[in-house]
Amino acid sequence: MRKFIAATIIALVAVSAGAWASVGWEQDYDTALTKAKKEGKLVMVDVYTDWCGWCKKLDKDTYSNKDVETKVTKEFIALKINPEKGAQNKKLAKQLGTRGYPHIVFLDAQGKKLAEIAGYVPAKEFLDRLNQVTAHAQKK
């Protein structure tokens, strides 16, 4: 019985950690822009806080969706910032116009805002929004 409980706990930890790690999040804005320029990708900034329930739901339900994960990994440099952790993150969140959480902002490789999502969005709708952002960016 102990082995079963231990295995279950390990599996749950791995699954919950996997939602955050599956996309391959950057932690630094300048690094994300540099990578975007080098790889010819857009930047997706997820502005979140540790206490935000909708942010956790976005991580668990939306970012862990295989179609969302594939699209983000293929076409975006993903950046996750918490404005409550560091002056640079706080300044960036202010520049991006963050007024609530989660706040997802899409930028070109030069840092110009292309689109944004305020609040939680389920996986299917999020994927639609990703497709809209990439289609719009390709027209430019």
Secondary structure, 3 states (H helix, E strand, C coil): CHHHHHHHHHHHHHHHHHHHHCCCCECCHHHHHHHHHHHCCEEEEEECCCCCHHHHHHHHHHHCCHHHHHHHHHHEEEEEECCCCCHHHHHHHHHCCCCCCCEEEEECCCCCEEEEEECCCCHHHHHHHHHHHHHHHHHC
